[in-house]
Amino acid sequence: MRRIALALVVAGSCVLVLPARADTLEAPAEVMAQADGSFHYTATFHKGPGSGQFAGNSWIGLENVPGGLYGDCFCFPSCPVFSPGSTFSFGVEGALTDPTKPGSVGQSVSLCDAGGASSTTTIVPFDPTGIGPHAPAIEAALWNTPNPFAARTTFHYRQPESGPVSLGIYDLAGRLVARVVDEVQPAGTHEVRWDARDAVASARGGVLFARLALPGRVRTRTLILVP
């Protein structure tokens, strides 16, 4: 349906009446994830013409993003009513299933009677160069899940070409705590599980560092070991 602006004549002058703005939900078109695949951003709902009672807001992973979150007010009398021009913001926070691949998230705000809006955001993999998701540096990205962790965590990394791989864990003083990987590996995505209890005698929590060395590339990651 095409909207047509109307011109009114008031006291001998012409006043242009523009079409009313519809309900909209503004969110970034694209967000870069952190090295571990996590991301967060804010979506803001703008109420267009007419008033409407809040029903709920949600976000859901559409591609390479698991889960979602829905907040429902169940249209109770106590639910807020948005008047024209009102705004409402909420946070979106999740993680890419595979941090080396892009994903997408859909977010929406619904009203009890009619109206509401939705939008979609693309999540691109972390790129330390800031150039784009396909920059060569992303090929050596290092991440681990979970982090923080109490005892065990799994490291993930991608090796662009076959060659020697060294993955070591260091403490704050720079001392080597554990050698997780020290071998020649083929190109591709790799994962290795590490049990901190086997290497850290105290294992009472603290900050450690993982250092991944590939041919011509070195990546580090902060590890949080909790009691």
C-alpha positions as CSV (number, residue, x, y, z in Angstrom):
1,M,0.0,0.0,0.0
2,R,1.4,3.4,-1.0
3,R,1.2,6.2,1.5
4,I,0.3,9.7,0.2
5,A,1.2,12.9,2.0
6,L,-1.7,15.3,2.4
7,A,-1.6,19.1,2.0
8,L,-3.9,21.1,4.2
9,V,-4.7,24.8,3.8
10,V,-4.7,26.6,7.1
11,A,-5.3,30.3,7.3
12,G,-4.1,30.8,3.7
13,S,-1.0,28.8,4.0
14,C,-0.2,25.3,2.9
15,V,0.8,22.8,5.6
16,L,2.3,19.5,4.6
17,V,1.1,16.5,6.7
18,L,3.6,13.6,6.4
19,P,2.7,10.0,6.9
20,A,2.9,8.8,10.5
21,R,5.9,6.7,11.3
22,A,5.0,3.0,11.8
23,D,6.3,0.9,14.7
24,T,9.9,0.1,14.2
25,L,12.6,-2.0,16.0
26,E,16.1,-0.6,15.4
27,A,19.1,-2.9,15.9
28,P,22.6,-3.0,14.3
29,A,22.5,-4.5,10.9
30,E,25.8,-6.2,11.6
31,V,27.7,-7.0,14.8
32,M,31.2,-8.5,15.2
33,A,31.5,-11.2,17.7
34,Q,34.3,-11.6,20.3
35,A,37.1,-14.1,19.7
36,D,35.1,-16.8,21.6
37,G,32.0,-16.1,19.5
38,S,30.1,-14.2,22.1
39,F,28.3,-11.0,21.2
40,H,25.9,-8.4,22.7
41,Y,24.0,-5.4,21.4
42,T,20.9,-3.3,22.1
43,A,17.6,-3.2,20.2
44,T,15.3,-0.2,20.5
45,F,11.6,-0.2,19.8
46,H,9.9,3.0,18.6
47,K,6.1,3.3,18.9
48,G,4.4,4.7,15.8
49,P,0.8,6.1,15.6
50,G,-1.7,4.9,18.2
51,S,-1.1,3.5,21.7
52,G,-0.5,-0.1,22.4
53,Q,0.0,-2.3,25.5
54,F,3.2,-4.2,25.8
55,A,2.9,-8.0,25.3
56,G,6.5,-9.2,25.1
57,N,9.9,-8.9,23.5
58,S,12.2,-11.7,22.2
59,W,15.4,-12.6,20.3
60,I,16.1,-15.9,18.7
61,G,19.1,-17.4,16.9
62,L,18.3,-17.9,13.2
63,E,21.6,-19.3,11.9
64,N,24.7,-20.5,13.8
65,V,23.4,-19.0,17.0
66,P,21.7,-21.3,19.5
67,G,18.7,-20.5,21.7
68,G,17.1,-17.2,22.4
69,L,15.2,-15.3,25.1
70,Y,11.5,-14.3,25.4
71,G,10.1,-11.9,27.9
72,D,6.3,-12.1,28.2
73,C,4.1,-9.6,30.1
74,F,0.9,-11.7,29.4
75,C,-1.0,-8.5,28.7
76,F,-1.9,-8.1,32.4
77,P,-3.4,-4.7,33.3
78,S,-0.1,-3.8,34.9
79,C,1.8,-4.1,31.6
80,P,3.1,-0.8,30.3
81,V,1.2,1.1,27.5
82,F,3.3,2.7,24.8
83,S,2.0,6.0,23.4
84,P,3.1,7.4,20.0
85,G,6.7,8.3,20.2
86,S,7.5,6.0,23.1
87,T,10.7,4.0,23.1
88,F,11.8,0.7,24.7
89,S,15.2,-0.9,24.7
90,F,16.4,-4.4,25.5
91,G,19.7,-6.2,25.3
92,V,20.6,-9.2,23.0
93,E,23.4,-11.4,24.2
94,G,24.4,-14.8,22.8
95,A,27.3,-16.6,21.1
96,L,28.0,-18.2,17.7
97,T,27.9,-22.0,17.7
98,D,31.0,-22.0,15.4
99,P,32.9,-18.7,16.0
100,T,34.6,-19.0,12.6
101,K,31.3,-18.8,10.7
102,P,28.7,-15.9,10.5
103,G,25.3,-16.2,12.0
104,S,22.1,-14.2,12.4
105,V,19.6,-13.2,15.1
106,G,16.0,-12.1,14.9
107,Q,14.5,-9.8,17.5
108,S,10.9,-8.6,17.9
109,V,8.5,-6.6,20.1
110,S,4.8,-7.6,20.2
111,L,1.8,-5.6,21.4
112,C,-1.4,-7.0,22.9
113,D,-3.9,-5.8,20.2
114,A,-1.9,-4.9,17.1
115,G,1.4,-3.4,16.0
116,G,4.9,-4.3,17.1
117,A,8.0,-4.7,15.0
118,S,10.9,-7.0,14.2
119,S,14.4,-6.9,12.7
120,T,17.4,-9.1,11.9
121,T,21.0,-8.7,12.8
122,T,24.0,-10.5,11.2
123,I,26.7,-11.7,13.5
124,V,30.2,-11.8,11.8
125,P,33.2,-13.7,13.3
126,F,35.8,-11.9,15.3
127,D,38.4,-10.2,13.1
128,P,41.4,-8.8,15.0
129,T,42.5,-6.8,12.0
130,G,39.1,-5.1,11.7
131,I,39.0,-5.7,8.0
132,G,36.3,-8.3,7.8
133,P,35.3,-11.8,8.6
134,H,37.4,-13.3,5.9
135,A,40.7,-11.7,6.9
136,P,43.6,-14.2,7.2
137,A,44.1,-13.5,10.9
138,I,40.8,-15.1,11.8
139,E,42.2,-18.4,10.5
140,A,44.3,-18.7,13.7
141,A,41.6,-17.6,16.2
142,L,41.7,-19.4,19.5
143,W,38.7,-19.8,21.8
144,N,37.6,-22.1,24.6
145,T,34.3,-23.2,26.1
146,P,33.4,-22.8,28.8
147,N,35.3,-19.8,30.1
148,P,35.2,-19.2,33.1
149,F,35.5,-22.9,34.0
150,A,35.9,-24.8,37.3
151,A,38.0,-27.8,36.1
152,R,37.7,-28.7,32.4
153,T,37.5,-26.6,29.2
154,T,37.8,-27.4,25.5
155,F,40.0,-25.4,23.2
156,H,39.1,-24.8,19.6
157,Y,41.3,-23.4,16.8
158,R,41.7,-23.4,13.1
159,Q,45.0,-24.1,11.4
160,P,45.2,-22.7,7.8
161,E,47.9,-25.2,6.8
162,S,49.5,-28.4,8.1
163,G,52.5,-27.8,10.4
164,P,53.7,-27.7,14.0
165,V,51.2,-26.6,16.7
166,S,52.0,-25.6,20.2
167,L,49.3,-24.8,22.8
168,G,50.6,-24.0,26.3
169,I,49.0,-22.7,29.5
170,Y,50.9,-20.0,31.5
171,D,50.4,-18.3,34.8
172,L,50.5,-14.6,35.6
173,A,54.3,-14.8,36.1
174,G,54.7,-16.3,32.6
175,R,55.6,-19.8,33.9
176,L,54.5,-22.7,31.8
177,V,51.7,-24.6,33.7
178,A,50.8,-27.2,31.1
179,R,51.6,-28.2,27.5
180,V,48.2,-29.1,26.0
181,V,49.4,-29.6,22.4
182,D,52.9,-30.0,20.9
183,E,52.8,-31.8,17.6
184,V,52.4,-31.5,13.9
185,Q,48.8,-31.3,12.9
186,P,47.0,-31.1,9.5
187,A,45.1,-28.1,8.3
188,G,41.6,-27.6,9.5
189,T,39.6,-27.0,12.7
190,H,40.8,-28.7,15.9
191,E,39.6,-29.1,19.4
192,V,41.3,-30.4,22.5
193,R,40.0,-30.9,26.0
194,W,42.1,-29.7,29.0
195,D,41.6,-30.8,32.6
196,A,43.2,-28.1,34.9
197,R,43.2,-30.4,37.9
198,D,45.9,-32.5,36.2
199,A,48.2,-29.6,35.8
200,V,47.4,-26.9,38.4
201,A,48.2,-28.3,41.8
202,S,46.2,-25.7,43.7
203,A,43.4,-25.3,41.2
204,R,41.8,-22.8,43.5
205,G,40.9,-20.3,40.9
206,G,42.7,-17.4,39.2
207,V,43.8,-16.1,35.8
208,L,45.8,-18.1,33.3
209,F,46.8,-17.6,29.7
210,A,46.6,-19.9,26.8
211,R,49.2,-19.4,24.0
212,L,48.7,-20.9,20.6
213,A,51.7,-21.0,18.2
214,L,51.1,-21.9,14.6
215,P,53.5,-21.4,11.7
216,G,53.9,-17.6,11.4
217,R,51.0,-17.0,13.9
218,V,50.6,-16.6,17.6
219,R,47.3,-16.2,19.5
220,T,46.7,-15.8,23.2
221,R,43.6,-16.1,25.3
222,T,42.8,-15.2,28.9
223,L,41.4,-18.1,31.0
224,I,39.4,-17.7,34.2
225,L,39.7,-20.7,36.5
226,V,37.1,-20.6,39.2
227,P,37.2,-22.5,42.5
